[in-house]
């Protein structure tokens, strides 16, 4: 293969990698982060009770 063909293939692979990162990886990481935070809050509320005013 000549250099222009190799550059084209490399550029195509880079665009595919960018697409995977932007469309699949970042949204999945964001959802896992929010879900993980929600799970931690839920578990803490099971242990310590819901937030609210203390009596006394």
QUIKA-V943715 format. One line per field, one symbol per residue. ss: DSSP state (H for helix, E for strand, C for the rest). phi: phi as a letter, one per 30 degrees, with the letter a starting at -180 (. if undefined). burial: + if it has 24 or more other C-alpha atoms within 12 Angstrom, else -. Layout:
ss->???
phi->???
burial->???
This chain:
ss->CCHHHHHHHHHHHHHHHHHHHHHHHHHHHHHHHHHHHHHHHHHHHHHHCCCCCCCC
phi->.dddddddddddddddddeddddcdddddddddddddddddddddddcjddldddj
burial->--------------------------------------------------------
